[in-house]
Amino acid sequence: MTATEPAVGLRGAALSYGPRTLWDGLDLDVAPGEFLAVLGPNGSGKTSLLRVLLGMQELTAGSVRIAGEPARRGNDRIGYIPQQRTLEGTVTVRGSDLVGFGLDGHRWGVGWRGRRERKQRVDRALRAVDAAEYARMPLGLLSGGEQQRVRVAQALVGDPAVLLCDEPLLSLDLAHQRKVSSLIARQAEEAGAAVLFVTHEINPVLPLVDRVLYLVDGRFRIGTPDEVMNSATLSELFRTDVEVARVGGRLVVAGTDGAESHHVHEVDA
Ligand SMILES: Nc1ncnc2c1ncn2[C@@H]1O[C@H](COP(=O)(O)OP(=O)(O)OP(=O)(O)O)[C@@H](O)[C@H]1O
C-alpha cells in the first residue's frame, strides 16, 4: 500500500440478492487512520458490506480493493470483530487459541522464537481487553460479553491495517464499551488502521467518527456526522420526517417509525 492508496476502495459497487438491491453505485474510499461509522436499519446491508471487504461475498457490480489489492478471503491485513453470536457451552476452543487464529498466516508460528513471540502477542491482546484469565478457558463457558472481548483481542492481535467491527459493543458493560472503543480508536490513530464500525447506536463512538455511511433501503449517504446526521438529510434518506437533535453532545434521532428506534435507546447514558 502506498501513502496515497486508500485502505478500502469501492468503485461503483452494487450488491443484490435476487431482485433485491441492498446498495448500488457505492463509491467509497476509506483512508488509513479513518474511522467510518456504518449505520442503517436491520437488513440494509451493513454486514453484507463487511462480507464483501472480507472476500466472502461477491459484488454484483463494481470493484473492491483492500490496501490496493482485490478483496480476498483470509487477508491478514484485516481484523474482524463479527456480529455477536453467543457460543454454545459445548464449544471447547480456548481463549488463547481463538486469539491465536488472528495471527495465522503471520510468521509468528515458525520456530521456538516465533512461538514465544506469538504467545506474548496473544497474552498482550487478551490483557488489553481484561481477558487474560480466559486464555485457558473453553469459550463456551464464558458469558456473551466475555466472549466478545476475546473476539476483540483476536481482531487486534495481528495489528490490522483495516479493522471491520460489526456492532462490537453490543453485549459489553459500560467500562468495557469504553475500553474496546479506545483500543479500536488507538488502532486507527497510532497504527493507521482504517476502521469500519457497524453500529445501531452512534453516540458511544461519536467523538471518534470521521465519516458516516448511512444505508437505508437501497439508498445511502456518506459524509461527516454533521453532514449526514441532520433532519434534512435523514428525512430525505428515510423518505419520512426525521428529527435530529444534539442534546449535550449526543445525537437523538426521532421519527423513523421504529426502524431506527435504537437511536433513542441510549446505551452510554
Ligand atoms: N447470502 C444471502 N442471500 C440472500 N439474501 C441475503 C444473503 N445475505 C444477506 N441477505 C439478506 O440481505 C439483507 C441484508 O443483510 P445484512 O446482514 O447485510 O443486513 P444488516 O444491515 O447487517 O442488518 P442488521 O442490522 O439486522 O444486522 C437481509 O435482508 C438478508 O436477509
The ligand as an SDF file (V2000), in Angstrom:
LIG
                    3D

 31 33  0  0  0  0  0  0  0  0999 V2000
  -26.4120  -14.8200    1.1080 N   0  0  0  0  0  0  0  0  0  0  0  0
  -27.5790  -14.1640    1.1020 C   0  0  0  0  0  0  0  0  0  0  0  0
  -28.5580  -14.4950    0.2290 N   0  0  0  0  0  0  0  0  0  0  0  0
  -29.7260  -13.8430    0.2020 C   0  0  0  0  0  0  0  0  0  0  0  0
  -30.0310  -12.8080    0.9990 N   0  0  0  0  0  0  0  0  0  0  0  0
  -29.1040  -12.4340    1.8950 C   0  0  0  0  0  0  0  0  0  0  0  0
  -27.8370  -13.0810    1.9910 C   0  0  0  0  0  0  0  0  0  0  0  0
  -27.1160  -12.4720    2.9620 N   0  0  0  0  0  0  0  0  0  0  0  0
  -27.9030  -11.4970    3.4430 C   0  0  0  0  0  0  0  0  0  0  0  0
  -29.0830  -11.4690    2.8100 N   0  0  0  0  0  0  0  0  0  0  0  0
  -30.1760  -10.5060    3.0350 C   0  0  0  0  0  0  0  0  0  0  0  0
  -29.6830   -9.2080    2.7780 O   0  0  0  0  0  0  0  0  0  0  0  0
  -30.2120   -8.2790    3.6990 C   0  0  0  0  0  0  0  0  0  0  0  0
  -29.0910   -7.5150    4.3530 C   0  0  0  0  0  0  0  0  0  0  0  0
  -28.4570   -8.3220    5.3010 O   0  0  0  0  0  0  0  0  0  0  0  0
  -27.3070   -7.7570    6.2350 P   0  0  0  0  0  0  0  0  0  0  0  0
  -26.9800   -8.8290    7.2310 O   0  0  0  0  0  0  0  0  0  0  0  0
  -26.2120   -7.2320    5.3970 O   0  0  0  0  0  0  0  0  0  0  0  0
  -28.0670   -6.5430    6.9450 O   0  0  0  0  0  0  0  0  0  0  0  0
  -27.6100   -5.6040    8.1360 P   0  0  0  0  0  0  0  0  0  0  0  0
  -27.7490   -4.1980    7.6580 O   0  0  0  0  0  0  0  0  0  0  0  0
  -26.2800   -6.0030    8.6460 O   0  0  0  0  0  0  0  0  0  0  0  0
  -28.7560   -5.9250    9.1810 O   0  0  0  0  0  0  0  0  0  0  0  0
  -28.7920   -5.9680   10.8090 P   0  0  0  0  0  0  0  0  0  0  0  0
  -28.8210   -4.5590   11.2710 O   0  0  0  0  0  0  0  0  0  0  0  0
  -30.0880   -6.6570   11.0720 O   0  0  0  0  0  0  0  0  0  0  0  0
  -27.6110   -6.7520   11.2650 O   0  0  0  0  0  0  0  0  0  0  0  0
  -31.0610   -9.0740    4.6780 C   0  0  0  0  0  0  0  0  0  0  0  0
  -32.4100   -8.9070    4.3150 O   0  0  0  0  0  0  0  0  0  0  0  0
  -30.6140  -10.5010    4.4810 C   0  0  0  0  0  0  0  0  0  0  0  0
  -31.6870  -11.4020    4.6630 O   0  0  0  0  0  0  0  0  0  0  0  0
  1  2  1  0
  2  3  1  0
  2  7  2  0
  3  4  2  0
  4  5  1  0
  5  6  2  0
  6  7  1  0
  6 10  1  0
  7  8  1  0
  8  9  2  0
  9 10  1  0
 10 11  1  0
 11 12  1  0
 11 30  1  0
 12 13  1  0
 13 14  1  0
 13 28  1  0
 14 15  1  0
 15 16  1  0
 16 17  2  0
 16 18  1  0
 16 19  1  0
 19 20  1  0
 20 21  2  0
 20 22  1  0
 20 23  1  0
 23 24  1  0
 24 25  2  0
 24 26  1  0
 24 27  1  0
 28 29  1  0
 28 30  1  0
 30 31  1  0
M  END
$$$$
